[in-house]
Amino acid sequence: MTWTPTPEDDRRFLDLAIEQARLSWDEGGVPIGAVLVHDGKVLAAGHNRRVQSGSPILHGETDAIQNAGRLPARVYRESVLYTTLSPCIMCTGTALLYEIPRIVIGENRTFEMAEALLLDRGVKLDVLDDPECIALMERMIAERPEIWSEDIGVETAELGTEDGAR
């Protein structure tokens, strides 16, 4: 990677991901947003659009990568993915496939499924433990538990167990 993000850059790009998460919430969806950044420039932003689009795979991270379009492999390998919530297995797989070397995570208290896999594959993870990201997910789980359960592939009754939100 030629660009080395500063803590201020991380904050600015996470804030853009949070804007995407708020947009998803306002649209009736899951409040998770993501931004893909290369050389300090936003390539694409996205948010969880499963509910809005009737899609089983449009999580925040996959939406952002989809919105970036077809890019040379080296661009992904020099990019940073900013996401409001720790990536699920599907989003982790997408990041690994394109060899994105660093992921900045807003929070992982609500959900954490695949960080060990990312770390094992050499991805640098920075968890910012952002209060706004935490609050968005707490509100999601309180107000729309059935949509959250569907998003992470569990039954509503499983929430609060090892497989669901904590």
N, C-alpha and C positions, 0 to 999 in steps of 0.2 A: 504494500500500500504506500502510495507516495504522500498522501495526506494524513496528517496526524491530528485527529480531533482534540480540541481542548475541552475541559469540563464545561465551559460556556457553550461550545458547539453542541455537546451532548444535551445540555439543557434545552437549547433552542430547538433541536430536532425532536427531542422527546415531546416538547410542547406542541409541535406540529402533529405528532402521533396522537396526543391527547385531544387535539381539535378534531381529528378524524374519529376518535372514539366517541366524542360528544355528538358528532354528526350521526353516527350509527344509532346512538341512543335516541336522538330526536326523531329518527326515521322508524323507531320501533324495534331496532335490532340490538345486538349484543355490543356493549361499549368497549370495543377493542379496536385500536388503530395502529397503523404502522407506516413508516417512511423508509424508503431505500435511498441512501445517500452515497454519492461517488465524488471524490475530490472536493468535498465541501458543498456540492450542489445536489439538490433534491432531484432524483431521477423520477420518483413516483411516490404517491401517497395512496393509502387504501384503508378501508375499514371493514369490519365484519359485516357482510351483506347476505348472510344465509337467509335470514327471515325476509328481507326486502326482495331478494332475487329468487327465493325458493331453491337455493343452491346448497348442496351438502358440503361444499368445499371452499366457499368464499369466506375464509377467516381473514383477519386483518392483514397478516403477513402475506398470505397467498394472493390477496387482492392487490396489495402494493406491488408485488413482483409481477403479477399479471398486467397491471397498469404500466409498468416499466416497458413492457413489450419485449421483443426479441433483441437481445444485446450480446455482444461478443463475450465469450467466457471470461476473459481477463477483466471486464468491467465488474462482473459479479465478484470476482476474486479480489477486487480492490475496493469493495463497497462495505458500508456499515448498514445493518438493518436495525432500526429503532422500533420497538414495540411496547405497547402499554402493559402487556401481560406476558408472562413466560410462555414460550411457544409450546403447542401441543406436538404430538408425534408427527402429524401431517405437515405442519409448518416447519418443524425441525428437519424433516426429510427434504423439503423443498430447499431450505437453506443449505443443507449438506450437499444436495445434488449440484447446486450452483457454486459450492465452495465459498460461501460468504464467510469471511474470516472473523468477523466481530458482530456481536448482537448486544445492543443496549436494551435492557429490560426495565420497564417502569416498576413492576412489582412481581413478586413470586409467592406472596403469602396466600393469596386466594387460590392459586393453581400453579402447580409445578409438576411436570410430567417427564420432561426429556432433557433437562439440563445436563445430567450426567453423560448422556449420549453425545451431546454437543461438545462437552469438555473432552470426552474420550477421543473425539475426532479432531481435536486441536482448535476448536472455535473459542475465541476469547469472549467471555460473558462478563458484562458489567450490570449488576442489579442495583438500581438507584433507590429502591424502596420508597417510591414517590407517593406521598399522601393522597394526591388527587387520583392517581391510578387505583389505589386501594379503595378510596371512597366510591369511585365509579363501579367497581366490581361488587362492593358490599351492597350498593343500591340495586344492582342487577339481581343479585341473589335474593335480596329481600322482596323486590317487586315483581320479578319475572323468573322465578325459579324453574319453571317448566321449560322456558326457552334456553336458559343456561344449561340445564340437564341435557337437553337435546344437542346443544352445541358441543359438549364434551363427551357425548355418547353414553350417558348413564340415564337411568330412570330417576324421576324426581325423588322417589323414596330413598335413593342411594346418596343424595346430597348429605354432606357431613361425614361420610365414611372415607376410608382410605382412598377410594377410587374417585371421589368427587371433590367438591370444594372443601376447604378447611375453615 
